[in-house]
């Protein structure tokens, strides 16, 4: 009897050791807990996670955002050839909804995706100084875009774990027509000085917002649509026209941002004030996107311009509100479409 018990114990111990070794060598497990508001717990099959970030807050049962988030998770699982690490900024009431959606979509697709949640209150504390500066110059008090959510990207390098070197932050109203790995490949094309990667804004919103500045600077290309056949002048940034940027898809070179003294300077109140006064920029419309657009014109070396196929926006609001005669010049995109962006609640064709 004792021999049989001893054999069983040896067998149990042996199996346990084998299981431990299997997981130790198959996965790289990372668990961090800075405090109760910051959680990272995931399994990664290799040390080079493809980090995707989203914001999922203020969600209720029938929320349109819930529908968009569900579609995007299903879409990413379907088109991604690379293992993704999903980082989701949530509030207490939205976390359970997000996790249920992710788990269900993983089960349905029979494909894997690792994920982590970050509490919005904790994130807000980390980027509070940035939000105070940006909201003062780029948002009307109490407006939709005065919310902390619309400036999170400017401090994501503080929120993300130091192990993350690159990240893609995306809105939930996007749909990938082609593999997301094509977007990650763009990091290899970044010029040495670039910190961010954005595709053009495909509407005349900045032509409208910059009316006063443009009236004082007749020769500016800022706010003009991109002239495909014009000759580029290497001595003049955006000599073919500069429509501004759209931040629905944002590539962040996190390690470079963390070490950039120039970017730290640009986040200061004095620097932002100088920038907004120079362009007569009075209370912007689009949160962080306005800031990226201004520094894209003033400091073009800091931004890598992605082609429009990586963020093909579908919103036609400006076509229907005063710019029908030139809208198509701004919305033109001759590149292969990788990402469709259903901004302003535009319907996204899935076929």
C-alpha positions as CSV (number, residue, x, y, z in Angstrom):
1,X,0.0,0.0,0.0
2,X,2.8,2.4,1.0
3,X,4.6,1.6,-2.3
4,X,1.5,2.4,-4.3
5,X,1.1,5.7,-2.5
6,X,4.7,6.6,-3.0
7,X,4.4,5.8,-6.7
8,X,1.3,8.0,-7.0
9,X,3.1,10.9,-5.3
10,X,6.1,10.5,-7.5
11,X,3.9,10.5,-10.6
12,X,2.0,13.6,-9.4
13,X,5.3,15.5,-8.7
14,X,6.7,14.4,-12.1
15,X,3.6,15.6,-14.0
16,X,3.6,18.9,-12.1
17,X,7.3,19.6,-12.9
18,X,6.7,18.8,-16.6
19,X,3.7,21.2,-16.7
20,X,5.8,23.9,-15.0
21,X,8.6,23.5,-17.5
22,X,6.2,23.5,-20.4
23,X,4.7,26.8,-19.5
24,X,8.1,28.3,-18.5
25,X,9.6,27.6,-21.9
26,X,6.5,28.0,-24.1
27,X,5.5,31.4,-22.7
28,X,7.0,34.5,-21.3
29,X,4.8,35.4,-18.4
30,X,4.6,39.0,-17.2
31,X,2.7,40.1,-14.2
32,X,2.9,43.6,-12.8
33,X,0.8,45.4,-10.3
34,X,1.8,48.9,-9.5
35,X,-1.4,49.5,-7.6
36,X,-5.0,48.4,-7.7
37,X,-5.7,50.7,-10.7
38,X,-2.9,49.4,-12.9
39,X,-3.0,45.8,-14.1
40,X,-0.9,43.9,-16.5
41,X,-1.2,40.1,-16.6
42,X,-0.7,38.2,-19.8
43,X,1.0,35.4,-21.6
44,X,3.2,36.0,-24.5
45,X,4.6,33.4,-26.9
46,X,7.6,35.6,-27.6
47,X,9.2,38.7,-26.4
48,X,8.0,40.9,-29.3
49,X,4.4,41.6,-28.6
50,X,2.5,43.7,-31.1
51,X,0.9,46.2,-28.8
52,X,-2.5,47.5,-29.7
53,X,-4.2,50.1,-27.5
54,X,-7.8,51.1,-27.3
55,X,-10.0,53.2,-25.1
56,X,-13.3,51.7,-23.9
57,X,-15.0,53.8,-21.3
58,X,-18.5,55.1,-20.5
59,X,-20.1,52.0,-22.0
60,X,-23.6,50.7,-21.2
61,X,-25.5,47.7,-22.5
62,X,-26.9,49.2,-25.7
63,X,-24.0,51.5,-26.3
64,X,-22.9,52.0,-29.9
65,X,-19.3,51.8,-28.7
66,X,-19.9,48.3,-27.4
67,X,-21.1,47.3,-30.9
68,X,-18.0,48.9,-32.5
69,X,-15.6,47.3,-30.0
70,X,-17.1,43.9,-30.6
71,X,-16.8,44.2,-34.4
72,X,-13.2,45.5,-34.1
73,X,-12.0,42.6,-31.8
74,X,-13.6,40.1,-34.2
75,X,-12.0,41.8,-37.1
76,X,-8.5,41.9,-35.6
77,X,-8.7,38.2,-34.7
78,X,-9.8,37.4,-38.2
79,X,-7.2,39.4,-40.2
80,X,-4.1,39.3,-37.9
81,X,-1.2,37.0,-38.8
82,X,0.8,38.2,-35.8
83,X,0.0,37.6,-32.1
84,X,-1.5,40.8,-30.7
85,X,-1.2,42.2,-27.2
86,X,-4.4,44.2,-26.6
87,X,-4.2,47.0,-24.0
88,X,-7.5,48.5,-23.1
89,X,-8.1,51.6,-21.0
90,X,-11.4,51.1,-19.1
91,X,-13.4,52.4,-16.3
92,X,-14.8,50.2,-13.5
93,X,-18.2,49.7,-15.2
94,X,-16.8,49.0,-18.7
95,X,-14.1,46.5,-17.8
96,X,-16.5,43.6,-17.3
97,X,-18.2,44.4,-20.6
98,X,-14.9,44.6,-22.5
99,X,-13.5,41.3,-21.0
100,X,-16.7,39.4,-21.8
101,X,-16.6,40.6,-25.4
102,X,-12.9,39.7,-25.8
103,X,-13.3,36.2,-24.3
104,X,-16.3,35.5,-26.4
105,X,-14.6,36.6,-29.6
106,X,-11.5,34.6,-28.8
107,X,-13.8,31.5,-28.2
108,X,-15.8,32.1,-31.4
109,X,-12.7,32.6,-33.6
110,X,-10.7,29.8,-32.0
111,X,-7.7,32.2,-32.2
112,X,-5.6,33.7,-29.5
113,X,-5.2,37.3,-28.3
114,X,-3.6,38.3,-25.0
115,X,-5.0,41.4,-23.2
116,X,-4.6,43.8,-20.3
117,X,-6.7,46.5,-18.7
118,X,-5.7,49.9,-17.5
119,X,-8.0,52.0,-15.2
120,X,-8.8,55.4,-16.7
121,X,-8.7,57.1,-13.3
122,X,-5.1,56.0,-12.8
123,X,-4.2,56.9,-16.4
124,X,-5.7,60.3,-15.9
125,X,-3.5,61.0,-12.9
126,X,-0.4,60.1,-14.9
127,X,-1.2,62.5,-17.7
128,X,-3.0,65.2,-15.8
129,X,-0.4,67.9,-16.4
130,X,-0.6,67.2,-20.2
131,X,-4.4,67.3,-20.2
132,X,-4.5,70.6,-18.4
133,X,-2.3,72.2,-20.9
134,X,-3.9,70.7,-24.0
135,X,-7.5,71.2,-23.0
136,X,-6.8,74.9,-22.2
137,X,-5.7,75.5,-25.8
138,X,-7.5,72.9,-27.8
139,X,-11.0,72.5,-26.2
140,X,-13.8,74.7,-25.3
141,X,-14.7,74.2,-21.6
142,X,-17.2,71.5,-21.2
143,X,-17.0,70.4,-24.8
144,X,-16.9,66.8,-26.0
145,X,-13.2,67.0,-26.7
146,X,-12.3,68.5,-23.4
147,X,-12.4,65.0,-21.9
148,X,-9.2,63.4,-20.7
149,X,-9.7,60.6,-23.1
150,X,-8.9,62.8,-26.1
151,X,-5.4,63.6,-24.8
152,X,-4.4,60.2,-23.5
153,X,-2.2,59.5,-26.5
154,X,0.1,62.3,-25.7
155,X,1.0,60.6,-22.4
156,X,0.7,57.0,-23.4
157,X,4.5,56.6,-23.2
158,X,4.1,57.2,-19.4
159,X,1.2,54.7,-19.1
160,X,2.6,51.8,-21.1
161,X,5.1,49.5,-19.4
162,X,8.7,50.3,-20.2
163,X,9.0,47.0,-22.0
164,X,6.8,48.3,-24.7
165,X,8.9,50.0,-27.4
166,X,6.2,50.5,-30.1
167,X,2.4,50.7,-30.0
168,X,-0.6,51.4,-32.1
169,X,-3.5,53.3,-30.6
170,X,-6.7,53.1,-32.6
171,X,-10.3,54.3,-32.3
172,X,-12.9,51.6,-32.0
173,X,-14.6,52.7,-35.2
174,X,-12.0,51.2,-37.6
175,X,-12.1,48.1,-39.7
176,X,-9.0,46.3,-41.1
177,X,-9.3,45.2,-44.7
178,X,-5.8,43.7,-44.7
179,X,-3.4,42.3,-42.1
180,X,-2.6,44.6,-39.2
181,X,1.1,43.4,-39.6
182,X,1.3,45.9,-42.6
183,X,0.7,48.7,-40.1
184,X,3.4,47.4,-37.7
185,X,5.8,47.2,-40.6
186,X,5.5,51.0,-41.0
187,X,7.7,51.4,-37.9
188,X,10.6,50.1,-39.9
189,X,10.1,53.0,-42.4
190,X,10.2,55.7,-39.7
191,X,12.7,58.4,-40.3
192,X,15.3,58.6,-37.5
193,X,13.6,61.7,-35.9
194,X,10.0,60.5,-36.1
195,X,8.1,59.8,-32.8
196,X,4.6,59.3,-34.2
197,X,3.1,58.0,-37.4
198,X,-0.2,59.4,-38.7
199,X,-2.1,59.4,-42.0
200,X,-3.6,62.6,-43.5
201,X,-6.9,64.1,-42.4
202,X,-9.2,63.5,-45.4
203,X,-11.5,66.4,-45.0
204,X,-11.1,70.2,-45.2
205,X,-11.5,70.7,-41.4
206,X,-8.2,72.4,-41.1
207,X,-8.8,74.6,-44.1
208,X,-11.9,75.8,-42.1
209,X,-10.2,76.0,-38.7
210,X,-7.2,78.0,-40.0
211,X,-9.2,80.6,-41.9
212,X,-7.7,83.5,-40.0
213,X,-4.2,82.2,-40.3
214,X,-4.6,81.5,-44.0
215,X,-6.0,85.0,-44.7
216,X,-2.8,86.5,-43.2
217,X,-0.5,84.1,-45.1
218,X,-1.6,83.8,-48.7
219,X,1.4,81.6,-49.6
220,X,0.8,78.9,-47.0
221,X,0.2,75.3,-47.9
222,X,-1.3,74.6,-44.5
223,X,-4.9,73.7,-44.9
224,X,-4.5,73.1,-48.7
225,X,-5.4,69.7,-50.1
226,X,-2.5,67.5,-51.3
227,X,-1.7,68.3,-55.0
228,X,-0.8,65.0,-56.5
229,X,0.9,66.4,-59.6
230,X,2.7,69.3,-58.0
231,X,6.5,69.3,-57.8
232,X,7.7,68.8,-54.3
233,X,10.2,71.4,-53.0
234,X,12.6,69.7,-50.4
235,X,13.2,73.1,-48.8
236,X,9.5,73.7,-48.0
237,X,7.8,71.2,-45.8
238,X,4.5,70.0,-47.2
239,X,5.1,72.0,-50.4
240,X,2.4,70.0,-52.2
241,X,-0.2,70.9,-49.5
242,X,-0.9,69.9,-46.0
243,X,-4.3,68.7,-45.0
244,X,-3.4,68.0,-41.4
245,X,-3.5,64.6,-39.7
246,X,-6.2,62.2,-38.4
247,X,-5.4,60.5,-35.1
248,X,-7.9,57.6,-35.5
249,X,-4.8,55.4,-36.2
250,X,-1.7,56.5,-34.3
251,X,1.7,54.8,-34.3
252,X,3.8,55.6,-31.3
253,X,7.5,54.9,-31.0
254,X,7.3,54.8,-27.3
255,X,11.0,54.4,-26.4
256,X,11.9,57.4,-28.6
257,X,9.1,59.5,-27.1
258,X,10.3,58.8,-23.6
259,X,13.8,60.0,-24.4
260,X,12.8,63.0,-26.5
261,X,13.7,66.3,-24.8
262,X,12.1,68.2,-27.8
263,X,8.7,66.5,-27.2
264,X,8.9,67.2,-23.5
265,X,9.4,70.9,-24.3
266,X,6.5,70.9,-26.8
267,X,4.1,69.7,-24.0
268,X,4.8,72.7,-21.9
269,X,2.2,75.4,-21.6
270,X,4.5,78.1,-23.0
271,X,5.3,76.0,-26.1
272,X,1.7,75.2,-26.8
273,X,0.7,78.8,-26.4
274,X,3.3,79.9,-28.8
275,X,2.2,77.3,-31.3
276,X,-1.5,78.1,-31.1
277,X,-0.9,81.9,-31.3
278,X,1.3,81.5,-34.3
279,X,-1.5,79.7,-36.2
280,X,-4.3,81.8,-34.7
281,X,-5.7,78.5,-33.5
282,X,-8.7,79.4,-31.3
283,X,-10.2,76.4,-29.4
284,X,-9.8,73.4,-31.6
285,X,-12.2,70.7,-32.5
286,X,-10.5,67.3,-32.4
287,X,-8.4,66.9,-29.2
288,X,-5.0,65.5,-29.7
289,X,-5.4,65.5,-33.4
290,X,-5.2,69.3,-33.5
291,X,-1.9,69.2,-31.6
292,X,-0.4,66.6,-34.0
293,X,-1.5,68.7,-36.9
294,X,0.2,71.8,-35.6
295,X,3.5,70.1,-34.8
296,X,3.2,68.3,-38.1
297,X,3.4,71.6,-39.9
298,X,5.9,73.3,-37.5
299,X,8.1,70.3,-36.7
300,X,7.6,67.8,-39.5
301,X,10.6,65.8,-38.5
302,X,8.7,64.5,-35.5
303,X,5.9,62.8,-37.5
304,X,6.1,60.0,-40.1
305,X,3.3,60.6,-42.6
306,X,1.6,57.3,-43.3
307,X,-0.2,56.9,-46.6
308,X,-4.0,57.4,-46.6
309,X,-4.7,53.7,-47.1
310,X,-3.7,53.1,-43.4
311,X,-6.6,55.4,-42.3
312,X,-9.2,55.8,-45.0
313,X,-11.8,58.0,-43.3
314,X,-15.4,57.7,-44.5
315,X,-17.0,60.8,-42.9
316,X,-18.6,63.2,-45.4
317,X,-19.8,65.8,-42.9
318,X,-17.7,68.6,-44.4
319,X,-19.0,67.8,-47.9
320,X,-22.5,68.4,-46.7
321,X,-21.5,71.5,-44.8
322,X,-20.0,74.1,-47.0
323,X,-17.2,72.3,-48.8
324,X,-18.9,70.2,-51.5
325,X,-16.9,71.8,-54.3
326,X,-13.5,70.8,-53.0
327,X,-14.2,67.9,-50.5
328,X,-13.3,65.1,-53.0
329,X,-9.8,66.6,-53.4
330,X,-9.3,66.1,-49.7
331,X,-10.9,62.7,-49.5
332,X,-9.0,61.3,-52.5
333,X,-6.9,58.2,-51.7
334,X,-5.1,56.2,-54.4
335,X,-3.4,53.8,-52.1
336,X,-4.5,50.2,-51.3
337,X,-6.8,50.4,-48.3
338,X,-5.6,48.6,-45.2
339,X,-7.9,50.4,-42.6
340,X,-11.3,51.9,-43.1
341,X,-12.3,54.5,-40.5
342,X,-16.0,55.0,-39.8
343,X,-15.6,58.4,-38.2
344,X,-18.6,60.5,-37.4
345,X,-20.6,57.2,-37.2
346,X,-20.2,56.5,-40.9
347,X,-21.2,53.1,-42.0
348,X,-18.2,50.8,-42.8
349,X,-18.7,48.5,-45.8
350,X,-17.4,45.1,-44.9
351,X,-17.1,43.7,-48.4
